[in-house]
Amino acid sequence: MNLTVKGKNIDVGDALKTRASESLDHIFGKYFSNPIDANVTMSKQAHLFTAQISVHVGRGILLQSEGEAEQANSAYDLAAETLAKRLRRYKRRLRDHHRAETEDRRVSQYTVLAQESDESEEPETVNGAGDAHHPVVVAEMQTTIPTLTVGEAVMRLDLANQQAMMFLNRAHGGLNMVYRRNDGNIGWVDPGLEAGTTRQ
């Protein structure tokens, strides 16, 4: 596993790098073998340290966790513990998924711009920065949309600690989305159902 340990506005000593290397080797040796790469980022705001761990455990599978504490080692330990819990929860599914063939669809670049303003309104501010009423939002990226079952999509959402994930439903090939609801449950949107219907 290729491991990178870095600090954001703080120096990360050799002791913490060794700690991260040994603990991640132990965690992945116990729950999942052969992760691709891992990144540990330490930062500090006021009196709290934050540790963020991000690991690619397979093609298209990202595992992320975060810990916060008054000591750097404690923050890292909390993040590592969360990581281990998620791996333990999905250990069998990850191994099955790692062996199975997965399909991805590459989506082309796209750009999203601010809505057009009425001609009667004042022009945008200097440098096209926009104002509070008409912010300019530009997104240009290329990404892949994986073909998954709903269960696999929920697993990836949870492992990566994301708010939402779009995927192609393996059952019918249509676009679906799973997302984290405010009540903590997972919502599932399938446009193949009646319009406006979501599942939980």
Disulfide bonds with the S-S distance in Angstrom:
none
